[in-house]
Amino acid sequence: MNYLQQIRDKFKLILIDAIILGIVPILALLLRFEGTIPVKEFVTFRSCLPWMVLLNLVIFYFYGMYHRIWHYARMRDLVAIIGAVTLSQAAVFIITVMLSLEVPRSVLILNWLLSIGAIGASRLMFKINLDLVTESKGEKENLLIVGAGDAGAMLVRELEQNDNATTRIIGFVDDDEKKQKGRLAGFPILGTINELSDVVKKNKIDEIVIAIPSADGDTIRHIDLQCRNTGVKVRIMPSIYEMVSDEVSMGEMREIQLEDLLRRDPIHLDFAKITNYIAGKTVLITGAGGSIGSEISRQISRVGAREIILLGRGENSIYEIHQELKRKFPEQIYHTVIANITDKDRMARVFERFQPQVVFHAAAHKHVPLMEIQPDEAIRNNVFGTKNVAELADQNHAEIFVLISTDKAVNPTSVMGATKRTAELVLQEINQHSMTKFVTVRFGNVLGSRGSVVPLFEKQIAAGGPVTVTHKDMTRFFMTIPEAVQLVLQAGSQAEGGEVFLFDMGKPVKIKDMAEDLIRLHGLTPGKDIKIIYTGLRPGEKLYEELLTSEEGTTSTKHKKIFKAQIQPLDESDLQQSLQTLKETTDKQVILKTLKHMIPTYKSKQLEV
């Protein structure tokens, strides 16, 4: 609605109110005197009417009656009408008493009641007229909402307040028996989710929106299947994670994604504890341009760190996350540093300049097949790069150091997993003689991270297939990036030093099933439109991942989704000798045998017997 239209609408309302306020007192007199108004009362009212109308209009204006957008009127707007009329009639009553005007009290009461009714009716007609004008602007699609709860009601409000909306809300479906045949926000509940097909046909639905942001993955999968059987367009509201982490609006609907089918119960964070160890502190994030590092930077920006140092060796990724953060959090202080964690002199200058109090170490080489080919580079980055940063955190008296590890560090079959387990051992050793609290967080794969299987599948589907899966029985643990980082921050708040924290990753997911889900989400049929071929396990890969070795047990923590592994550190002299060997050699077999010595559960097909 443009500015001139708003001005015109205000004048229309003022004119309508002036007419109502001029006629209603006469009607009140007619009712009071049963159709015949005495001359005396008529003369009195005729002389008072102009200033009464003017006084009412002035009070209405300052009460905000002409600043409201009546197109979106709700119950509180009716309350405002009652308040404005009551205030204006009270002012009239006070003036009549002060001027000793003989106005029957019953007339003033009738005038008050009739004014509320007439002005309320005028606003209702005004709203109906606006709605009809909006409705006539173009053909709209019929919309059905799945989920007759708070989110569904909020979605209705957002859609109704959008003049440019291209949809017409028809109603809801919901499995709650108590809601059947009822109404929500003025729209009917038309049936259950299992009755979707019949509801869609009967009401000629063009689009379905799933409005259950707290639903788990199994529920979303069931609803998605029912929706897709109808053949109409399906969209979904953001999940709780998205609304909390990405600051998306509840009205920002999108197509269903793989993350929706893998949702779990929302994580409940202890923000007080997170705030205590991050707020007002200088925080260093290594690998800040990566998937996990960038999400850590987003979330701690909301907590209120004093300064955030974004460190990485890829200038483009650091530049991109810095630009995003400056736009989202303009008050937060950021520093960008292009550096390699393996360059200890460079890292020493970074620590000396910024003196970080909290360090999140997310920088790592993580591609399993690539690290199998060049284990010396994996050792240099994942082990000695981590050692550099950890030692500098100790020397500069950082308070907390959090290492981002992986489930591939458990009973490793890859160089990448073995180097991450070695990094865990290095941290435990340093923690034994440091005031800094060194902790490790170990979790599985994150959806959408760089190099993960999902972007690969997306590219293969876009190219028409085939989708390549290494083995039909391969399973992996998966989390969304925001979910993983929320647990990282929570684990950091529980740090006492030396812990290896594990996350509740839920049930492992078959990679084959993920591939089929992605194909269906693109509106295609697995095996028919897009073929799936099995290529065999790559070097260093497992059929399934583990979060614990057989020797490790867990203890619970104060957070139900975080557990603490009971791990015995390696003998210090043995660790130092093994690290010295790794530092001095580039021989592949020596590296593999040294890793095997440090991690007895390490199994590599590349090891010479």
PLY file of the C-alpha trace (Angstrom):
ply
format ascii 1.0
element vertex 609
property float x
property float y
property float z
element edge 608
property int vertex1
property int vertex2
end_header
0.00 0.00 0.00
1.55 3.32 -1.09
1.68 6.52 0.95
-1.03 8.41 -0.99
-3.41 5.47 -0.61
-2.81 5.49 3.16
-3.64 9.22 3.32
-6.83 8.67 1.32
-7.88 5.83 3.59
-7.35 7.99 6.70
-9.55 10.75 5.30
-12.22 8.20 4.41
-12.22 6.91 7.98
-12.37 10.43 9.46
-15.32 11.28 7.19
-17.12 8.03 8.07
-16.58 8.66 11.79
-17.80 12.26 11.49
-21.04 11.05 9.87
-21.50 8.29 12.49
-20.79 10.62 15.41
-23.27 13.13 13.99
-26.08 10.63 13.48
-25.68 8.35 16.52
-26.62 11.02 19.17
-29.87 11.68 17.30
-30.61 7.93 17.23
-29.87 7.77 20.96
-32.39 10.59 21.55
-35.02 8.86 19.40
-34.56 5.63 21.36
-34.64 7.45 24.71
-37.84 9.36 23.91
-39.47 6.53 21.91
-39.39 8.30 18.56
-40.49 11.82 19.62
-37.71 14.13 20.73
-38.80 17.03 23.00
-37.97 20.45 21.61
-35.80 21.40 24.58
-33.55 18.33 24.28
-33.35 18.69 20.51
-32.23 22.34 20.77
-29.62 21.41 23.41
-28.22 18.56 21.32
-28.23 20.61 18.13
-26.03 23.24 19.77
-23.71 20.64 21.34
-23.39 18.30 18.38
-20.64 20.12 16.40
-18.18 20.35 19.29
-19.06 16.80 20.41
-18.19 15.44 16.95
-14.99 17.49 16.77
-13.92 16.44 20.29
-14.55 12.77 19.46
-12.51 13.00 16.24
-9.60 14.69 18.02
-9.56 12.01 20.74
-9.84 9.26 18.11
-6.86 10.72 16.24
-4.58 10.92 19.24
-5.73 7.48 20.38
-4.33 6.09 17.13
-7.60 5.14 15.47
-6.41 6.53 12.13
-2.93 5.02 12.29
-4.08 1.42 12.41
-3.99 -0.81 9.32
-7.57 -2.09 9.38
-6.84 -4.52 6.58
-5.17 -6.67 9.26
-7.62 -5.95 12.08
-7.68 -8.34 15.06
-9.41 -8.54 18.45
-7.03 -5.97 19.94
-8.28 -3.47 17.32
-11.85 -3.97 18.56
-10.59 -3.34 22.09
-9.00 -0.14 20.79
-12.34 0.99 19.35
-14.04 0.41 22.72
-11.25 2.31 24.48
-11.36 5.27 22.08
-15.17 5.57 22.23
-15.22 5.22 26.02
-12.57 7.91 26.42
-14.31 10.29 24.03
-17.75 9.76 25.64
-16.25 10.26 29.10
-14.82 13.60 27.89
-18.24 14.59 26.56
-19.86 13.66 29.86
-17.34 15.72 31.86
-17.88 18.78 29.64
-21.68 18.52 29.89
-21.37 18.43 33.68
-18.95 21.38 33.72
-21.24 23.41 31.46
-24.37 22.33 33.41
-25.98 21.03 30.24
-29.16 19.05 30.90
-28.37 15.90 28.95
-30.11 12.71 30.12
-27.57 10.18 31.38
-29.43 7.39 29.56
-28.85 9.23 26.27
-25.11 9.35 26.93
-25.09 5.60 27.70
-27.08 4.82 24.54
-24.77 7.09 22.56
-21.75 5.17 23.92
-23.19 1.76 23.00
-24.39 2.84 19.56
-21.05 4.53 18.78
-19.10 1.36 19.60
-21.42 -0.71 17.42
-21.50 1.71 14.50
-17.77 2.46 14.42
-16.94 -1.24 14.87
-19.26 -2.08 11.97
-17.68 0.64 9.82
-14.21 -0.82 10.41
-15.45 -4.30 9.59
-16.96 -3.06 6.30
-13.73 -1.17 5.58
-11.70 -4.36 6.12
-14.08 -6.44 3.98
-13.84 -3.89 1.17
-10.01 -3.94 1.32
-10.01 -7.74 1.34
-12.29 -7.84 -1.71
-10.09 -5.36 -3.57
-6.99 -7.42 -2.75
-8.78 -10.64 -3.72
-9.76 -9.21 -7.10
-6.22 -8.22 -8.02
-5.38 -11.63 -9.37
-6.10 -15.36 -9.34
-4.81 -17.05 -6.20
-3.83 -20.63 -5.49
-5.65 -22.62 -2.83
-3.35 -23.33 0.13
-3.64 -26.11 2.70
-1.60 -26.00 5.92
-0.40 -29.19 7.61
-0.28 -28.56 11.36
-3.01 -26.69 13.23
-0.75 -25.41 16.01
1.01 -22.21 17.00
3.21 -22.28 13.91
0.20 -22.74 11.64
-1.59 -19.81 13.26
1.50 -17.61 12.91
1.79 -18.61 9.26
-1.82 -17.56 8.67
-1.11 -14.15 10.19
2.00 -13.64 8.04
0.17 -14.64 4.85
-2.86 -12.48 5.62
-0.62 -9.46 6.21
1.05 -9.83 2.84
-0.75 -7.82 0.16
1.32 -9.58 -2.51
0.47 -13.10 -1.39
-0.47 -15.38 -4.28
-2.26 -17.94 -2.11
-5.71 -18.26 -0.58
-5.79 -20.21 2.70
-8.44 -22.96 2.62
-7.79 -24.67 5.94
-5.70 -27.11 7.94
-5.12 -30.81 8.43
-3.90 -32.14 11.76
-3.74 -35.54 13.50
-4.91 -34.19 16.86
-8.38 -35.70 17.40
-9.42 -32.81 19.65
-8.94 -30.35 16.79
-11.04 -32.20 14.21
-14.02 -30.23 12.90
-12.73 -27.17 14.76
-11.30 -23.91 13.45
-7.97 -22.14 13.86
-7.47 -18.44 13.06
-10.87 -18.56 11.36
-10.06 -21.49 9.06
-11.44 -25.05 9.38
-9.52 -28.21 10.24
-10.52 -30.35 7.29
-9.15 -33.74 8.35
-6.08 -35.72 9.35
-2.75 -36.08 7.58
-3.72 -39.55 6.34
-6.77 -37.95 4.69
-4.63 -35.47 2.74
-5.43 -36.90 -0.70
-9.19 -36.63 -0.16
-8.91 -33.12 1.34
-6.78 -31.94 -1.61
-9.22 -33.31 -4.20
-12.34 -32.06 -2.43
-11.03 -28.52 -1.91
-9.05 -28.21 -5.17
-5.81 -27.50 -3.29
-2.91 -26.14 -5.36
-0.23 -26.01 -2.64
0.52 -27.60 0.73
2.69 -26.04 3.45
4.02 -28.14 6.32
3.93 -25.92 9.42
5.41 -28.11 12.18
8.91 -26.69 12.83
9.49 -28.94 15.86
8.56 -32.22 14.10
11.20 -34.95 13.94
12.51 -36.51 10.74
10.23 -39.56 10.80
7.16 -37.33 11.10
8.30 -35.07 8.26
9.08 -38.13 6.11
5.55 -39.50 6.68
3.93 -36.14 5.92
6.10 -35.64 2.84
5.05 -39.04 1.49
1.37 -38.22 2.01
1.82 -34.81 0.39
3.67 -36.15 -2.63
0.91 -38.68 -3.25
-1.41 -35.73 -3.90
0.72 -34.44 -6.78
0.51 -30.79 -5.68
3.34 -28.40 -4.80
4.73 -28.91 -1.28
6.69 -26.44 0.84
7.80 -26.39 4.45
8.36 -23.81 7.16
11.89 -23.52 8.60
12.89 -25.87 11.40
13.58 -24.57 14.90
17.33 -24.87 14.17
17.02 -22.60 11.15
14.95 -20.01 12.98
17.37 -19.95 15.92
20.64 -20.22 13.98
20.00 -18.54 10.66
17.51 -15.89 11.75
15.01 -16.87 9.10
11.42 -15.77 9.36
8.70 -18.27 10.11
7.03 -17.13 6.89
10.06 -17.94 4.72
8.74 -21.17 3.25
10.96 -23.38 1.10
10.99 -26.79 -0.52
11.60 -29.86 1.65
15.28 -30.70 2.04
17.16 -33.78 3.16
17.81 -32.12 6.53
14.07 -32.10 7.19
13.86 -35.87 6.78
16.67 -36.36 9.33
15.40 -33.97 12.00
15.63 -34.96 15.65
14.21 -33.45 18.80
15.35 -29.84 19.24
18.45 -29.26 21.37
17.80 -27.30 24.53
20.84 -25.19 25.31
21.94 -23.72 28.62
22.55 -20.24 27.26
23.62 -18.94 30.67
26.61 -21.29 30.73
27.51 -20.60 27.10
27.32 -16.87 27.72
29.54 -17.17 30.80
32.53 -18.63 28.98
32.20 -16.74 25.67
30.51 -13.38 26.29
32.99 -10.56 26.57
35.90 -12.84 25.60
38.31 -12.80 22.67
37.63 -15.93 20.62
39.89 -17.48 17.99
38.39 -19.82 15.40
40.78 -21.77 13.18
39.32 -23.05 9.93
36.77 -20.24 10.23
35.95 -20.38 6.52
34.90 -24.03 6.69
31.45 -25.45 7.34
31.86 -25.96 11.09
34.16 -22.98 11.69
31.85 -20.54 9.93
28.81 -21.78 11.87
30.73 -21.46 15.15
31.48 -17.85 14.24
27.79 -17.19 13.54
26.58 -18.67 16.80
29.14 -17.08 19.09
28.38 -13.73 17.45
24.92 -14.07 18.97
26.37 -14.84 22.39
28.29 -11.56 22.45
32.01 -12.24 22.26
34.22 -9.19 22.70
36.29 -9.94 19.60
36.24 -12.81 17.12
39.35 -13.77 15.15
38.49 -15.57 11.90
41.58 -17.54 10.91
42.03 -19.68 7.83
44.40 -20.22 4.95
41.81 -19.77 2.19
41.34 -16.05 1.60
38.08 -16.40 -0.33
36.28 -18.40 2.34
37.47 -16.06 5.12
36.40 -13.04 3.08
32.93 -14.52 2.47
32.20 -15.39 6.10
33.52 -12.02 7.24
31.20 -10.17 4.85
28.24 -12.25 5.99
28.98 -11.69 9.67
29.46 -7.94 9.27
26.07 -7.74 7.61
24.28 -9.84 10.25
26.12 -8.57 13.34
27.33 -5.01 12.60
28.13 -4.30 16.28
30.44 -7.31 16.67
34.22 -6.77 16.31
35.93 -9.17 13.87
39.53 -9.66 12.80
40.43 -11.68 9.69
43.71 -13.58 9.62
45.09 -15.53 6.66
47.49 -18.06 8.14
48.46 -21.73 8.08
48.30 -23.53 11.42
51.44 -25.48 10.51
53.44 -22.22 10.51
54.16 -21.90 14.24
55.98 -18.56 13.97
53.03 -17.02 12.16
50.57 -18.51 14.65
52.73 -17.25 17.55
52.38 -13.69 16.23
48.60 -14.16 16.01
48.41 -15.29 19.65
50.74 -12.54 20.79
48.65 -9.87 19.09
45.14 -11.00 20.03
45.66 -13.04 23.23
42.57 -15.20 22.64
40.85 -16.54 25.75
38.76 -19.17 23.96
40.00 -21.21 20.98
37.85 -23.35 18.68
40.17 -25.47 16.54
38.22 -26.54 13.46
41.04 -26.43 10.89
41.86 -29.89 9.53
42.35 -32.04 6.45
39.27 -34.28 6.38
39.06 -35.93 2.95
39.65 -39.62 3.64
40.84 -40.82 0.16
43.14 -37.81 -0.35
44.83 -38.30 3.01
45.38 -41.99 2.26
47.52 -40.93 -0.69
49.56 -38.34 1.23
49.71 -39.28 4.93
52.68 -36.96 5.56
50.45 -33.95 4.80
47.72 -35.31 7.08
50.29 -35.65 9.87
51.68 -32.16 9.25
48.27 -30.48 9.38
46.04 -32.58 11.63
48.67 -33.54 14.21
51.41 -30.91 14.24
49.11 -28.06 13.21
46.86 -28.94 16.15
49.93 -29.27 18.40
51.12 -25.79 17.37
47.81 -24.12 18.17
47.36 -26.05 21.42
50.86 -25.22 22.71
50.39 -21.55 21.88
47.04 -21.55 23.68
48.84 -23.00 26.72
51.74 -20.53 26.53
49.40 -17.54 26.16
47.14 -18.67 29.03
43.95 -19.23 27.02
41.07 -20.37 29.20
39.49 -23.02 26.99
40.64 -24.89 23.88
38.06 -26.98 21.98
39.22 -29.44 19.32
36.70 -30.47 16.67
37.27 -34.21 16.16
35.39 -36.96 14.33
33.89 -40.41 14.75
36.50 -41.57 12.24
39.04 -41.28 15.08
37.46 -44.36 16.71
39.03 -47.67 15.65
40.39 -45.78 12.63
40.78 -47.43 9.25
41.98 -44.27 7.54
44.97 -41.96 7.88
42.56 -39.07 8.42
40.88 -40.83 11.34
44.21 -41.92 12.83
45.62 -38.38 12.68
42.54 -36.97 14.39
42.87 -39.61 17.14
46.54 -38.64 17.49
45.50 -34.99 17.83
43.17 -36.04 20.67
46.14 -37.76 22.41
48.28 -34.64 21.97
45.61 -32.50 23.64
45.28 -34.89 26.57
49.03 -34.79 27.13
49.23 -30.99 27.04
46.21 -30.73 29.34
48.05 -32.62 32.08
50.46 -29.72 32.71
48.42 -26.70 31.60
46.07 -24.20 33.20
44.15 -24.11 29.91
41.19 -26.48 29.73
41.71 -28.66 26.67
38.69 -30.64 25.48
37.74 -32.61 22.38
34.31 -32.90 20.81
33.77 -35.97 18.65
30.83 -36.31 16.29
29.86 -37.76 12.93
29.14 -36.26 9.54
27.38 -32.94 9.10
24.90 -32.43 6.30
25.94 -29.91 3.69
29.56 -29.61 4.80
32.21 -29.21 2.15
33.25 -32.50 0.65
30.32 -34.40 2.17
28.27 -36.89 0.22
25.12 -34.74 -0.11
26.56 -32.01 -2.41
28.06 -34.80 -4.55
24.68 -36.52 -4.86
23.05 -33.17 -5.73
25.49 -32.63 -8.60
25.01 -36.16 -9.88
21.20 -35.82 -9.82
21.39 -32.43 -11.58
23.50 -34.09 -14.29
20.88 -36.80 -14.81
22.72 -39.48 -12.83
23.88 -41.98 -12.05
24.26 -41.49 -8.29
27.31 -43.36 -6.98
27.16 -45.12 -3.60
30.17 -47.08 -2.38
28.20 -49.91 -0.73
24.49 -50.67 -0.28
24.96 -51.35 3.46
27.16 -48.34 4.28
25.81 -46.26 7.17
26.85 -42.97 8.71
25.83 -40.75 11.61
24.55 -37.36 10.46
23.81 -34.02 12.06
22.91 -30.64 10.66
25.68 -28.05 10.92
23.76 -25.77 13.36
22.86 -28.77 15.53
26.50 -29.92 15.74
27.79 -26.45 16.57
25.17 -25.88 19.27
26.45 -29.03 20.97
30.06 -27.90 20.48
29.31 -24.66 22.32
27.44 -26.50 25.06
30.28 -29.03 25.48
32.76 -26.17 25.83
30.74 -24.84 28.77
31.21 -28.17 30.57
34.99 -28.28 30.10
37.10 -29.16 33.10
40.12 -30.26 31.07
41.07 -33.44 29.24
37.57 -34.60 28.31
36.53 -36.18 25.05
32.88 -35.35 24.58
30.60 -37.41 22.35
27.31 -36.28 20.89
24.09 -38.22 20.64
24.04 -38.62 16.87
20.74 -40.49 16.77
20.38 -43.53 14.55
22.90 -44.22 11.77
21.51 -43.56 8.29
22.06 -45.75 5.25
23.81 -43.80 2.49
21.67 -45.68 -0.05
18.51 -44.42 1.67
19.84 -40.86 1.65
20.52 -41.09 -2.09
16.98 -42.34 -2.73
15.49 -39.58 -0.53
17.40 -36.91 -2.45
16.25 -38.30 -5.78
12.61 -38.25 -4.60
13.00 -34.71 -3.27
13.87 -33.70 -6.83
10.57 -35.19 -7.98
12.25 -38.20 -9.58
12.04 -41.95 -9.06
15.13 -43.88 -7.87
16.16 -46.63 -10.26
13.87 -45.29 -12.97
14.67 -41.64 -13.57
18.03 -41.73 -11.77
20.08 -44.91 -11.44
22.11 -45.77 -8.34
25.36 -47.66 -8.89
27.64 -49.17 -6.25
31.34 -48.48 -6.69
32.88 -50.34 -3.73
34.62 -49.04 -0.60
37.37 -46.50 -1.19
40.75 -46.73 0.58
40.37 -46.06 4.30
36.55 -46.20 4.32
34.40 -48.19 6.75
30.98 -49.66 6.23
29.90 -48.00 9.47
31.32 -45.49 11.92
31.63 -45.70 15.70
31.73 -43.07 18.40
33.51 -45.27 20.97
36.12 -48.02 20.97
35.34 -51.25 22.79
37.69 -50.15 25.59
36.01 -46.79 26.03
32.94 -46.27 28.17
30.87 -43.15 28.65
29.52 -41.15 31.50
26.58 -38.80 31.23
26.89 -35.05 31.50
24.47 -32.32 32.50
23.21 -32.26 28.91
21.23 -35.27 27.73
22.75 -35.21 24.23
26.39 -34.94 25.38
28.42 -37.81 26.85
31.98 -38.04 28.13
34.27 -40.84 26.93
36.45 -42.51 29.54
39.81 -42.48 27.76
43.24 -43.25 29.17
45.98 -40.96 27.82
49.08 -42.46 26.16
52.32 -42.68 28.15
53.94 -39.25 27.81
57.43 -40.44 26.85
56.00 -42.92 24.36
53.84 -40.17 22.84
56.77 -37.75 22.54
58.99 -40.38 20.91
56.28 -41.32 18.41
55.64 -37.66 17.58
59.36 -37.15 17.00
59.36 -40.07 14.57
56.39 -38.65 12.69
58.02 -35.22 12.56
61.25 -36.50 11.05
59.92 -38.87 8.39
57.99 -38.69 5.14
58.19 -42.44 4.55
54.65 -43.73 4.17
55.23 -47.09 5.85
57.03 -45.52 8.80
54.14 -43.11 9.26
51.56 -45.88 9.14
53.47 -48.13 11.53
53.99 -45.27 13.98
50.28 -44.49 13.90
49.60 -48.19 14.49
51.93 -48.14 17.49
50.18 -45.10 18.98
46.68 -46.36 18.16
46.57 -50.19 18.45
43.01 -50.28 17.02
44.17 -48.60 13.79
43.75 -50.92 10.80
45.08 -49.97 7.39
45.19 -52.06 4.22
48.27 -50.06 3.26
50.32 -51.42 6.17
52.91 -53.99 5.10
52.66 -57.12 7.18
0 1
1 2
2 3
3 4
4 5
5 6
6 7
7 8
8 9
9 10
10 11
11 12
12 13
13 14
14 15
15 16
16 17
17 18
18 19
19 20
20 21
21 22
22 23
23 24
24 25
25 26
26 27
27 28
28 29
29 30
30 31
31 32
32 33
33 34
34 35
35 36
36 37
37 38
38 39
39 40
40 41
41 42
42 43
43 44
44 45
45 46
46 47
47 48
48 49
49 50
50 51
51 52
52 53
53 54
54 55
55 56
56 57
57 58
58 59
59 60
60 61
61 62
62 63
63 64
64 65
65 66
66 67
67 68
68 69
69 70
70 71
71 72
72 73
73 74
74 75
75 76
76 77
77 78
78 79
79 80
80 81
81 82
82 83
83 84
84 85
85 86
86 87
87 88
88 89
89 90
90 91
91 92
92 93
93 94
94 95
95 96
96 97
97 98
98 99
99 100
100 101
101 102
102 103
103 104
104 105
105 106
106 107
107 108
108 109
109 110
110 111
111 112
112 113
113 114
114 115
115 116
116 117
117 118
118 119
119 120
120 121
121 122
122 123
123 124
124 125
125 126
126 127
127 128
128 129
129 130
130 131
131 132
132 133
133 134
134 135
135 136
136 137
137 138
138 139
139 140
140 141
141 142
142 143
143 144
144 145
145 146
146 147
147 148
148 149
149 150
150 151
151 152
152 153
153 154
154 155
155 156
156 157
157 158
158 159
159 160
160 161
161 162
162 163
163 164
164 165
165 166
166 167
167 168
168 169
169 170
170 171
171 172
172 173
173 174
174 175
175 176
176 177
177 178
178 179
179 180
180 181
181 182
182 183
183 184
184 185
185 186
186 187
187 188
188 189
189 190
190 191
191 192
192 193
193 194
194 195
195 196
196 197
197 198
198 199
199 200
200 201
201 202
202 203
203 204
204 205
205 206
206 207
207 208
208 209
209 210
210 211
211 212
212 213
213 214
214 215
215 216
216 217
217 218
218 219
219 220
220 221
221 222
222 223
223 224
224 225
225 226
226 227
227 228
228 229
229 230
230 231
231 232
232 233
233 234
234 235
235 236
236 237
237 238
238 239
239 240
240 241
241 242
242 243
243 244
244 245
245 246
246 247
247 248
248 249
249 250
250 251
251 252
252 253
253 254
254 255
255 256
256 257
257 258
258 259
259 260
260 261
261 262
262 263
263 264
264 265
265 266
266 267
267 268
268 269
269 270
270 271
271 272
272 273
273 274
274 275
275 276
276 277
277 278
278 279
279 280
280 281
281 282
282 283
283 284
284 285
285 286
286 287
287 288
288 289
289 290
290 291
291 292
292 293
293 294
294 295
295 296
296 297
297 298
298 299
299 300
300 301
301 302
302 303
303 304
304 305
305 306
306 307
307 308
308 309
309 310
310 311
311 312
312 313
313 314
314 315
315 316
316 317
317 318
318 319
319 320
320 321
321 322
322 323
323 324
324 325
325 326
326 327
327 328
328 329
329 330
330 331
331 332
332 333
333 334
334 335
335 336
336 337
337 338
338 339
339 340
340 341
341 342
342 343
343 344
344 345
345 346
346 347
347 348
348 349
349 350
350 351
351 352
352 353
353 354
354 355
355 356
356 357
357 358
358 359
359 360
360 361
361 362
362 363
363 364
364 365
365 366
366 367
367 368
368 369
369 370
370 371
371 372
372 373
373 374
374 375
375 376
376 377
377 378
378 379
379 380
380 381
381 382
382 383
383 384
384 385
385 386
386 387
387 388
388 389
389 390
390 391
391 392
392 393
393 394
394 395
395 396
396 397
397 398
398 399
399 400
400 401
401 402
402 403
403 404
404 405
405 406
406 407
407 408
408 409
409 410
410 411
411 412
412 413
413 414
414 415
415 416
416 417
417 418
418 419
419 420
420 421
421 422
422 423
423 424
424 425
425 426
426 427
427 428
428 429
429 430
430 431
431 432
432 433
433 434
434 435
435 436
436 437
437 438
438 439
439 440
440 441
441 442
442 443
443 444
444 445
445 446
446 447
447 448
448 449
449 450
450 451
451 452
452 453
453 454
454 455
455 456
456 457
457 458
458 459
459 460
460 461
461 462
462 463
463 464
464 465
465 466
466 467
467 468
468 469
469 470
470 471
471 472
472 473
473 474
474 475
475 476
476 477
477 478
478 479
479 480
480 481
481 482
482 483
483 484
484 485
485 486
486 487
487 488
488 489
489 490
490 491
491 492
492 493
493 494
494 495
495 496
496 497
497 498
498 499
499 500
500 501
501 502
502 503
503 504
504 505
505 506
506 507
507 508
508 509
509 510
510 511
511 512
512 513
513 514
514 515
515 516
516 517
517 518
518 519
519 520
520 521
521 522
522 523
523 524
524 525
525 526
526 527
527 528
528 529
529 530
530 531
531 532
532 533
533 534
534 535
535 536
536 537
537 538
538 539
539 540
540 541
541 542
542 543
543 544
544 545
545 546
546 547
547 548
548 549
549 550
550 551
551 552
552 553
553 554
554 555
555 556
556 557
557 558
558 559
559 560
560 561
561 562
562 563
563 564
564 565
565 566
566 567
567 568
568 569
569 570
570 571
571 572
572 573
573 574
574 575
575 576
576 577
577 578
578 579
579 580
580 581
581 582
582 583
583 584
584 585
585 586
586 587
587 588
588 589
589 590
590 591
591 592
592 593
593 594
594 595
595 596
596 597
597 598
598 599
599 600
600 601
601 602
602 603
603 604
604 605
605 606
606 607
607 608
